Amino acid sequence: MDPFCAHFVHILNTLNSTDLSMKPLLQKQPLLSFLLASLLLTQPLLSQNAALVAKGPEHEERMQWWRDARFGLFIHWGLYAIPAGVWKGETARKDYAEWTMHNFQVPQAEYSQLAKDFNPTEFDADVWARLAKEAGMKYFVLTTKHHDGFAMYDSEISDYNVVDATPFKRDVFGELVEAFTKQGLRVGAYYSQDLDWSVDQGGAISSYNTWDFDNPEPNYEKFDQYLKEKALPQIEEISTKYGDISTYWFDFPRMVNKDRGKLVHDTVRATQPDAVINGRICTPQGNWADYLVPGDNGFFTSPQPADWECCATMDESWGYKVHAHAKRTADDLIFQLATTVAAGGNLLLNIGPKPDGTIPQRQIDILEKIGVWMKDNSEAIHGCRANPFKEFFSWGPCTVKGNQAFMHIADWEAGKVVELPRLQNKVEKVELLGDLDRKLEWKQDGTDLKITLSGESTCTSLSVIKVTCAGDTLEIDPPAIAEEDGILVLETRYGESLGQKMRNLRHSLVEGKVVTLASEGHSSEKMVWEISIDEPGTFEVTANFLEADRKGVRPRSLLVNTGGKANLTKEVTDKSIDGATQVLGEVNFSKAGSAQVTLQARGGKGGTDLYLEGLKLTRK
């Protein structure tokens, strides 16, 4: 028996013998299954970061290239590019185009006919690879099989693939692997291990195909059959046909629990031991994942206890959508790239090619503009690590590499002074990337570096100042939020933004101030401050908001927690805010010394944005 067969038999036997201990109960109680999955997905991400990622020297070794890369290309391409979000004249305006089959409940027999029309004669893998390289990207990830079950590679496991089922008859993934490898970029494979609408009971609990197959409730036996007969064999197939796969990107885990996740993990590790695996491999993740992924388009703005990646679209859809609304500019995405790296993450930026094999011109323009910025500023991205200052600066993101700090200036204005505080190292050199001959006036006042901006900005997005210090690494004093005359000022810029989807309660720059959008996001989203209390006591809590037009501000509740339970909840409305402040109530600290203050928000979606500058605690 050859190694492929031997390993696959082992996987099948493991699946048959694995003790999926809750399987009988979950089969009989589908609602319980759904609730358990939801509960697991809403655990605070901080605790997940601490426990549910791989650890050890092998993990550290395989993550080095990924941590240095910081920027990659996501490619969503498949049969769904043909309808492009429209089915029989009806447009799904708020949904992803790659979900067309599900959104319109298209029968598999009808949807699969799209394969006969898939003939992207303009596809040129070398053009895509050069575009990615010139944009400063270091790896790519293709949807080798998305939720519709169609494979974009030459699969022997299922003839529902781009070679056997289309007139194109070319191995898309194989050509991309060759082209991107030639450009020096690493290879990544997306694979939808859970959802597959083309087969009976291709998972995900609430999102499987119920219009073709008579399965009104989750059927774990059928799902395990799908794993054995299609998902695991195709993952194994990808792992053995295309050389080194540097990263595997799994998605939408609902029925793939920890035990099933181990099967997926072991299938990858058997032939690709150095591959990096993303955090959507299973629920909960166990330690099968190498890094975490917030919700789609979600990203952190402060460093996290584990590696993470932001997957982002340029528009509202991932697959090509003919009626997509343009949402992000090149400048927006450059800022997001710098912010992501400053928080210790990678940005995986998506394109959705058209059915003829070309990339939409707007997406090309964005990548080219990012590439122009990266030519001058790539050293402030590649190889950089998270901002160690524990502060989100009012001038923009800060990335760090060894003894160098890169200050990404969002609003360049000649004569303005920007500051890098609490720096113990002696500063040796201050340079402007893209204009190294420009002389910037600077001085180091104790541990604070002050730089006076001069001349014009080097670009329309972020101009980057490179600060080189003595020593091998930067030594940073921690920020001190201590009680002074009975008052604690908790500015947003000193808070840690934590959560899962991270669409709210994360740092933003508005009118030159660091603020957070105070409205409801995911239940795990929160902002946390580390403080110091002189003695036990009670404090009045006041919220400080950015001055703005209050018209259209929908009611929301702010929850302030000082110890384990949400011990203060206050509704905020447009009429309750007095100028830019509102008293929220009182909190109590039972002991002196270090403590935490946590802020969460509920409600307020869809109304006028309400930005919080911070909290003020005044001793009673």
Buried (B, 14 or more C-beta within 10 A) or exposed (E): EEEBEEBBEEBBEBBEEBEBEBBEEBBEBBEEBBEBBBEBBEBBBBEBBEBBBBEEEEBEEBBEBBBBBBBBBBBBBBBBBBBBBBBEEEBBEEBBBBBBBBBBEBEBEEBBEBBEEBBBEEBBBBBBBBBBBBBBBBBBBBBBBBBBBBBBBBBEBBEBBBBBBBEBEBBBBBBBBBBBBEBEBBBBBBBBBBBBBBBBBBBBBEBBBBEBBEBEBBBBEBBBBBBBBBBBBBBBBBBBBBEEBBBBBBBBBBBBBBBBBBBBBBBBBBBBEEBBBBBBBBBBBBBBBBBBBBBBBBBBBBBBBBBBBBBBBBBBBBBBBBBBEEEBBBBBBBBBBBBBBBBBBBBBBBBBBBBEBBBBEBBBEBBEBBBBBBEBBBBBBBBBBBBBBBBBBBBBBBBBBBBBBBBBBBBBEEEBEBBBBBBEBEBEEBBBBBBEEEEBEBEBEEBEBBBEBBEEBBBEBBBBBBBBBEEEBBBBEEBEBEBEEEEBBBBBBBBBBBBBBBBBBBBBBBEEBBBBBBBBBBBBBBBBBBBEBBEEBEBBBBBBBBEBEBEEBBBBBBBBBBBEEBBBBBEBBBEEBEEEEBBBBBBEBEEEEEBEBBBBBBBBEEBBBBBBBBBBBBBE
